[in-house]
Amino acid sequence: MSIKSNIKDILGELEGSSAKLIVVSKTQPIEKIQEAYNAGQRIFGENKPQEMMSKQPELPKDIEWHMIGHLQTNKVKYIAPYISLIHSVDSIKLLKEIDKQGKRADRIIPCLLQVHIAAEETKFGFSSDEIKSLISDPSLLELENVRIIGLMGMATFTNNSVQIRSEFQSLKSLFEELKMSELPRNMTMKELSMGMSSDYQIALEEGSTYVRIGTAIFGGRKYSTN
Ligand SMILES: *Cc1c(COP(=O)(O)O)cnc(C)c1O
């Protein structure tokens, strides 16, 4: 299967929902990304700022770059001038740094709060309770160069679709609860980023608005060993 036909198939599955496709291009060379671009794809996700920084200047300027991986505060400045959406905001400290770099770049940077929904210990993100207390944190109101537009989460890496579905449901219900709440003026609940190659069909059924898909488009990733 080609990159183009894989994208076409997935877009077919997204029809009828309002979900958008993020092609996850981490570890993929420029030529493969260009191939996806030529097939009409414009939103790409990377999980490492260094890798995004090296690819972004080589590719067309109308690409929307999304940061989907853990972001260290000292790397925010490299992506602040062009990043379209940061999915992986997992601390107030990071949010404050994004605000600071947004100010320097004279932009308001769209962000999602990453919520820890998986059973695994290692995944980054806020708990539901932390998110609920965050929305009433007065220091959030001082941040004028970020805009929180929704939530992101990753399900447990498992074949158990019942578990995956219930984790996505918990994220969706937090999303709906926040939507009904009084939110700070720099926060809205519009986007719900959930679903990867192995679980995006479940995520779509549970109300995802952004699916992040790499393997089902490019095939397995090759990581260099050096
Ligand atoms: C790598 C990655 C994806 C895509 O994973 P695939 O299984 O290749 O579709 C999605 N989200 C995040 C945060 C990732 O790091």
Boltz pocket constraint, residues with backbone or C-beta under 6 A from the ligand:
constraints:
  - pocket:
      binder: B
      contacts: [[A, 24], [A, 26], [A, 47], [A, 68], [A, 69], [A, 154], [A, 195], [A, 196], [A, 197], [A, 198], [A, 212], [A, 213], [A, 214], [A, 215], [A, 216]]
      max_distance: 6.0
